[in-house]
Amino acid sequence: MKKFRADLKGVRGCNLAIWRHDLVRVNGYNEAFTGWGREDSELAVRLMNSGVRRLDVRGRALCYHLWHPPASRGNLNANDELLEGAVAQKTSWCERGLQEHIAASPPALASGDPS
């Protein structure tokens, strides 16, 4: 049974899958985030605000995580504020994201073409 969700419960970057055209439409990950925390949730908020429906597939997909040293949580309060702002303002676009890198990318990425 498919379960669509409109909340952030369970959103984790390690198991987040996004169609390319949807990621381009919201300008990808917000590069204003620093250190650990909330960038995955903020991306999910912008995707949902742009009309993407979140499908919960827990128990139906495998996820592997590669070990890495823990990232600094020193900017968590600032990251929380960025997330809260995206929720409150119903943001669907971030200023610092994929557009900063598109000049070096294939034309399909620049046009938002999902193919």
C-alpha positions in Angstrom: 0.0 0.0 0.0 1.4 3.4 -1.0 1.4 6.0 1.7 1.7 9.7 0.8 2.8 12.0 3.6 2.8 15.8 4.0 5.0 16.0 7.1 8.8 15.7 7.7 8.7 12.6 10.0 11.4 10.2 8.8 13.0 12.4 6.2 16.6 11.5 5.9 19.1 12.4 3.2 20.5 8.9 3.2 17.2 7.5 1.8 15.8 10.4 -0.1 15.1 9.9 -3.8 14.1 12.8 -6.0 13.3 13.1 -9.7 16.0 15.2 -11.4 13.5 17.7 -12.9 11.9 18.2 -9.4 15.4 18.8 -7.8 16.2 21.4 -10.5 12.8 23.1 -10.1 13.6 23.9 -6.4 17.3 24.7 -7.1 18.6 21.6 -5.3 20.1 21.5 -1.8 20.3 24.9 -0.1 24.0 25.7 0.2 23.3 28.3 3.0 23.3 25.4 5.4 26.6 24.7 7.1 27.7 21.7 9.2 25.2 19.0 10.2 21.5 19.2 10.2 18.2 20.1 8.6 19.3 20.5 5.0 17.4 17.4 4.0 14.2 18.5 5.7 14.4 22.0 4.2 14.8 20.4 0.7 11.8 18.2 1.4 9.8 21.3 2.5 10.6 23.1 -0.7 9.7 20.1 -2.8 6.4 19.6 -1.1 5.7 23.4 -1.3 6.3 23.1 -5.1 3.7 20.4 -5.4 5.8 17.2 -5.1 4.0 14.5 -3.2 6.1 12.6 -0.7 5.8 8.8 -0.8 6.9 6.9 2.3 8.5 3.6 1.3 9.9 2.5 4.6 10.1 -1.3 4.7 10.0 -1.5 0.9 13.5 -0.2 0.0 17.0 -0.9 1.1 19.4 1.8 2.3 23.1 1.5 2.9 25.0 4.1 4.8 28.8 4.5 4.5 30.5 5.4 7.8 32.0 8.9 8.0 33.2 11.0 10.8 30.4 13.0 12.4 30.0 16.6 11.1 30.0 19.6 13.3 26.6 20.4 14.9 27.9 23.9 15.8 25.6 25.7 13.4 22.5 23.6 14.2 20.6 26.6 15.6 21.2 28.6 12.4 20.2 25.6 10.3 17.0 25.2 12.4 16.2 28.9 11.6 16.6 28.2 7.8 14.2 25.3 8.1 11.7 27.2 10.1 11.8 30.0 7.6 11.2 27.7 4.7 8.1 26.2 6.5 6.7 29.6 7.5 7.3 31.3 4.2 6.1 28.2 2.1 9.4 28.5 0.2 9.8 26.4 -3.0 13.2 27.9 -4.2 16.5 28.6 -2.5 18.9 31.3 -3.6 22.1 29.3 -3.1 21.7 26.0 -4.9 22.1 24.3 -8.2 22.0 27.5 -10.3 25.4 28.4 -8.9 26.8 25.3 -10.7 24.7 25.0 -13.8 27.2 26.9 -16.1 29.5 23.8 -15.7 26.7 21.3 -16.2 25.2 19.8 -19.3 22.5 21.8 -21.1 19.8 19.4 -20.0 20.3 20.3 -16.4 20.2 24.0 -17.2 16.8 23.6 -19.0 15.3 21.4 -16.3 14.8 18.6 -18.8 14.2 15.4 -16.8 15.7 13.1 -19.4 
